[in-house]
């Protein structure tokens, strides 16, 4: 199948490369010339485990190519996938649809023959109708169908999730479009459920799923706080909860708050849609507020450790919103750092992958280090804010020697608390018995 993927970000690029690996001819289209030139030169523009190898393989064999031209990409395509950004409106927090609308209008000029337009971006309910109207208005003679094809790729695991989906949701109102998608996903027909629903239901499923997961994260974080005061252990509690098949074990890991581009954006957008439709979505609204308070509380806990110091230095491990990705958008780690910077502290940071993205956000407000131990050296306290696997391998005895005072705010529960206390550390963690 000939496919054009519009957008080469954290959704578009893994999707394009994955579809090429399945044997399709894929053009990844983006209006960002700099990004396309980097991709053409063989440079992967995002970090995703396993993406580099598949990228190099499928560019070398010509299954994936890159373009900034709609005129060159769209006419020969059987399927066009919209994977452009839908960032939040800075005031209302609703999803900003300008990139979707612009892409729909531009591609409409170049449609030739029957084409399925699949919206993979996370979009408000009835966006499919709006895109269909734009295309028909722009090109009345076009032969096409618009479907909803939401993505469920976890950042850091996008390649794994592409090839091992737990479900594929298709919002299609025409049998002709469904036949195209059945052909596309033939390799997965025996691996997972492929659910065909209406466009509106498909668009809602994505938001409902992310909002529910965000609530689940906030819930286990609140339970972790309770465990700290009651003497219970959050991991024992979470294990007992997760054994209930109605609850499940996933997303029951405490942390400094949910982040990344999707959960904050989608919970806010869902809350806005609730207000727009006159529906009380108080659970989601409370989750959003509680998650914001949590990051403020995490920063306060760290600052309390160095309250006896004037202009203290804090070593921070991790700035990406989670391990396995270089994405810093809405990262709890960065938000905690920004809160602490307002209190006259010096931050020494190390992250294995996210340093360039961090620098683009924080500039010279902090010190960037080449290793965890370099960041720790001479610091008055250590804060672990991203769950990178390599942080678990750090030597506590060496950390103690490098810090001016043996104290750790371990907000990814990275270290063995018992061992740390035996070594003389003051250690704060989340929901564990100390």
N, C-alpha and C positions, 0 to 999 in steps of 0.2 A: 504494500500500500504506500502511496505517496502522501506524506504528512508534512505540514508546516506547523511548527510550534512558535507562537508569538510570545516573546518574553524569555530571557535566558538567566533568570534568577534561581533561587533555591528550589523552585518548583519546575520551571521550564527546562533548565539544563539537565537535571537528572531524568526528567520525563523524556526529553528528546533522545538522550543517549540510551535510555532503557528501551525505547521503542525501536531504535536502530539495532540494538542487540537482538531484538526479536525478529529482525529481518526486513524491517521497513526502510524505505528511503526517506530520510528526515532532513528538513531544512529548519534550522533554528534561526528565527528572525527577530531582530531587535533594532530599534532606532538609535541605540547608543553605539556610534561608530567606533569609539575607543574600545568598548567591550568586545564588539564583533571582531575587530582587528586583533585583539589579544587572543580570542578563541581561534581565529584563522591561523595565528602563529603557533598554535599548540599549547597555549597557556590556559589552564582551567582557572576560571575567575572566582570560584567559591571552593571552600573545603568541605568535602563529603567523603567519608570512608568508602573506598572502592570506586569512586567516580573517576579518578585519574586513569586507572588502567582501562576501563571501558571507553573513556573518552579517546585515549590514544589509539585503541584498537579500531574503533568505529570511524574515526577521522582518517586513519591510515587506509582503511578499505573503502572509503568514500560513502559509507552509509549515512554519515552525518556531515552536513555542510552548513555554512553560516552566511547570513546575508542581512543587509539593511534594506533590501528592495522588495516591496510588496509586489511590484509588477513582475519580478522574476520568480517569486516564491509561490504566489497564490494560484495562478491559472491552472497549473498541472496537479494541484493537490486534491486528493479524494477527501481528506480530513484536515481541517484547520483547528488547532487547539489554542484557545486564548489562555495564556498563563501570565498575564501582566499584573502589576500591583494594584491593590485596592486599599490604599493607606487610609487611616482614619482622618476625618475632618478635624482640624485642630480645635474647633469650637464645639460642634455637636457630637463628635466621635463616631458619626455614621460613616459607612464605607464611601470613600470618594470614587466615583465611577468614571472620572474623566479619561483614564487610560483605556478602560474597556470600551467606552463610547467612541474614542478616537480610533482605536484599532478596528472596531466594527465598521465605521464609516469608510476607513481607508481600504480595508480588504474587500468591501462591497464593490468597489470600482473594478476589481480584478478577477471576480469569480467567473469561471468558465466551466460549463457542464455541472452536473449534480455534485454538490459539496456539502458535507456535514460540518457545521461550525460547533465545536464543543467548548463550552465555558468551563475551564478547570480552575480559574481564579475563584476565590471565595467571594460570593456576591449576594446582595440582598434578594429576598424573594421577589419574583417577577422580573428579574433582570433579563432572563431569556426572552420574555415578551418584548422588552425594550430593545434588545439587540436585534431581534427579528424585525421590529418596526424600522429601526435605523437602516438595515440592509435593504428592506423592501422600498423604503423611501428613496434611498440612494441609487438602487439598481432594480427597478421594478420587474425586469425580465429575468432576474437571477433565479436559478433552480437550486434550492438549498433547504436544509433543515437546521434549526438551532437546538442543541441539546445541552443539558447540564451534566458535567462529568467531574464531580468534585474530587479533589486530591486528599489523600490521607497519608501523606509522607511525613514521617517524623524527621526533623532535622537531626543530622548525625547518623541516621539510619535510613536515609532516603533510598539508597540503592537496594538495600535489603528489603525495604517495604515495597518497592516497586515490583520486585520479583517474587515476593511472598506476601501478597495482600490478604488481609483477613476478610475483606469484602470489596466488591466493586459496585458502585452506585451509578446508575444511568437514568437520568431524567429525560425521557424522550416521548414525544407525542405522535411520532409517526413510525410505522413498521419499517419503512425504507431506511430510516436512520438507525433503527435497532439492528437491522441486518448488517450495516457497516460496522457497528460496534461489536456485534457477535463475531465477525471476521477478525477484527482487531484483537479481541481478547480470547480468541480460540485457544492459545497456549495456557490460559488460566481456567478453562471451563471445569476442569476436574480438581483444581486446587483451592477454589474458594467459591463463595456464593456471589453470583452476579445478579443484582436485584434491579429490575426495571420498574421505575415509578414515574409519576408525573414530574414535569420540570419544577413546579413549585415545591413538591415534596423533597426532591433531590437537593434543591437550594437550601431548604430548611434543615435537612439532615446534617449537613456540614456544620452549620452554626449550632444546632442543638447538641451535636457531639462534642464540639470544642468547649461550649459553655458547661456541659456536664462534667467534662474532665477537669476543667478549671475549678469547679466547685469541689470535686473530689480531692484535688490537691490542697485547696484551702482547708477542707475538712480535716485531712490528716495532719496539716500543720497546726491546727487548733488542738487536735488530740495530742500532738507532741508537747504543746505548751502545758496541757493538763497533766501529762505524764510527768513532766518535770516537777510539778508541785505535789503530785500524789504518790510518787515513788514507783510508779509503773514504768515499764520500758516500752517505747513506741514500736520497736521492732517485734517484740512479742505480741503486742496488741494488734499490729498490722497483719502479722502472720495469722493470728486467730481470726481476724476479720476476713482476710483474703481467702480462707478456706471455705467460706460461704460462697457457693456458686452464684448467688444473686449479687454479690459484691465484687468478687474477683480480686486478685492480688496486685494488679497493675495500678500505677499512680497512687500507691500508698506509701510513698517515700517522703519523709519530711525534708524541707529545704527552706531557703530564705524567701520563698515566694515564687509564684509562677511568672514566667516572662517569655521572651522571644517575640517574634512579630505576630504570631497567630492568636494565642490565647488572649492577650490584652486587647488586641484589635477586634477579635470576634466577639468577646464578651461585651465590649462597649457597643459594638454594632447591633448585637442582639438586644441589648437593653434599649437602644434607640428605636429599633423596630417595634419593640413592645409598646413603647410610648406612642409611636406613630400610629399603631393599630389599636390603641386604647386597651392594652392588655397589661395586667400587673405581673411583672417578672421580678418580683422582689428578691427571690433567691439569688438571681444573677447579679442584681444591683448590690446586694449585700456582699457577695463574693468579691466584686470589684473593689469596694471600699475596704474590706478586710485585708485584701492582698496589698493594697497601698500602705495601710497601717503597719503591716508586717515588716515591710522593708525599712520603714522608719524605726521600728522597734529593733530590728537587727543592727542597724547603724548605732543606735543608742547603746546596745549591749557592748559593742566593740569599743565605743568611746569611753564607756565606764571603766574599761580595763586600763586605760591610760589617763584617767582623769587627774592623777597626781603629777603628770608631766606637763611642762610647758612646751608647746610646739612638738608633740610627740611624733614619732615615725612609726607607721603601721605598714607591715608587709602584707600585701594582698595576693593570694594565689587564685587566679581566674577572673576573667572579665567577660567571657562569652556567657550567654544565658544558660548554657548547659554544656557538658563535655561532648566532644564529637563534632562540634561545629565551630566556625569562626564568626558566627552571627552574634552581634552585640545589640541588635535592636531590642529595646525594652528589656535589656538584661537586668535582673535583680542585682547582680554584682556591680554593674556600673551605677545603678541608681543608689545603691548603698554607698559607693565611693563618693558620688556627688554630694550626698547628704553629709558625709564625714568631712569633706573638703570645706564645708561652710563653718567648721569648728576649728580652724587653724591647726590642721594636722598635715603631715607630710606622708604621701602614699608612694610606696615602692611596689611596682606591679610586675607580675610575670604571668603570662598565659601562653600555652604551647602553640596556639594557632591564631588567636584573635588580636594580636598586638597591632597590626596595621589598621584594623577596623576601630580599635580602641583609640589609637592616635588621631584618627579622623574625627572622633567625637570629643575627646578630652584635650587634645593638643598637648601643650607643655605644662599642663596643670599638675601632672604627676611625673614620677621617674619610672622609666621603663627598663626592665632588667632582662638579661639573656638567660637566666635560669632561676629556678625556685630558690636555691641557696644564695644567689646573689641578691635577690629581693629581701631575703630574711636577714642577711648580714647587717648588724647594727640596728635593727628595728626593735622597738619597744614592745611590740605584740605582733602576732601573726593571725590573719583572718583568712580562712579558706572559704571561697564563695562560689566556685565552680567545680563540678564533680569530674575532673579529669582523672583517668586511671593512674597516670604517672604520679600524681600527688600521694597516692596510697603507698608508693615505694620509697618515700622520703624517710630518712633516718632521724628518728626523734632525738637521739643523743647528739647528733650533729646540729640539729635545729636548736637544741638547748644551748649549745656552745656559741651559736651565732647571734641569738637574741640577747638583748641587754637584760631582759627579764623573762623567765620561762612562762609565757602565757599565750594561749591559743584560743581564738574564737573559731571553733570548727563547725561551720554551719552547712557542711555537706557530710558530716559524720564520717570523716575520712580516716581518722586515727583511732587506735585502740586506747580508749579512755583509761582503762586500768593500768596499762603500761605507762601512759603519759603521767598519771598521778604518781606511780612508783618512782618515776624519774624526777619528780618534783614540780611538774607543770601545774599551773592553774589552767584548767581547760573547760571551756563552755561548749556544749554540744546541744543537739536538738532532741529532746524527748528520751534521753538515755539515763539510766541510773549511773551516777558518778561515785 
